[in-house]
Amino acid sequence: MTAHRTQVLVVGGGQAGLAAGYYLRRAGLDFEILDASTAPGGSWQHSWDTLRLFSPAAHSSLPGRPMPGQPGQEYPDAAHTAAYLADYEKRYDLPVTRPVRVERIEDAGDGGLLARTDSGTWHTRALVMATGTWQRPFVPALPGLHEYTGRQLHTHDYRSASEFTGQRVLVVGGGNSGAQIAADLTATATVRWATLRPPRFLPDEIDGRALFDLATRRVQGDGLRISDLGDIVATPPVRIARDAGRLAARPMFDHLDAEGAVWEDGERWPCDSIVWCTGFRPDLRPLSGLGLRGAAGRVPTDGTRALADPRIHLLGYGDWTGPASATLIGVGRTARTAVEQIADTLHRTGPGQ
Ligand code: FAD
């Protein structure tokens, strides 16, 4: 079967892939976006019912089109965000094909790359990986993990507190997901919240806008980090639970046994379920055959560009691929720079495919 040919291939049609598409369109490049999901919206389609953005709509926008407000909600929910992304790709007529899963990227041997997918092969001269992290939930390898007989789930699989009514639930992880899910669960369950470090709430008047402002100041070189202020945005449900004393955190336990958590001093807390809010890893599995990883297991980049293969850009995975690039408002800036570099390279190497 002959390969589809394009100048630039974007893998992933969530917010990062769409931001890349916006600038690729403006640069007049020939490009395609392949997305494994059956519907638009990236991972926002899959998150829990009460998830709220940590910034108001106007500060959660991709380039070109501001996110409209959600009636009655200062902080929009995930469904509103997914609908905004669906509208965004339609408005800019972005060429997204779905569902197509890219399984493997190979060197084509002619200066280009081949993307092998579950529905054919694409030949491209430049590649933007924008696959996000949602499909690679991370759970730390703690002692007793496999002895525990209750239910274990990750942020990835959490949907609603109603599933846990009357249960004792241990929530692990001191970031925004841990705080939001622990707060959510306190409505129906007896919750213990275990965190590696004492949770640090951002001052109530500061929300996700500060992420972007601080990232901008870092770009400008003043060295401040968001973590200098705190980790957790006090969204209204988190603030209410915290102020009612329902969000007291415990230090991390030492290990699990069959029934629950055991702390270093011997205290035990049997529980019905454990929710691991312990983060995600970049989903770069299609690149694994190219030998791009450095010693620390991460793909070393200069900005978004893979050091070992300048045809490949990594977009939206976190500060290491661009300050605030894993946020709605921050990914545009990084996408613009990545596309400028791609356009420049394609221009220098000529029109051939
Ligand atoms: P995704 O939204 O995950 O999109 C990736 C797309 O790539 C998906 O559609 C997927 O199907 C597709 N894909 C994956 N692998 C392949 C493949 N091999 N082939 C083809 N397609 C593939 N940011 C904010 O700005 N504000 C917030 O309030 C906020 N809250 C967050 C809350 C949680 C719980 C999490 C986890 C993150 C939050 N973020 C927030 C961060 C970030 O905005 C989201 O994680 C966002 O979904 C990242 O977008 P993305 O496009 O990089 O990835």
Residues whose N, C-alpha, C, O or C-beta is under 5 A from the ligand:
A	BS01	FAD	V11 G12 G13 G14 Q15 A16 G17 L34 D35 A36 S37 G41 G42 S43 W44 R52 L53 F54 S55 V100 R101 V102 A130 T131 G132 T133 W134 S177 L315 G316 A326 T327 L328 I329
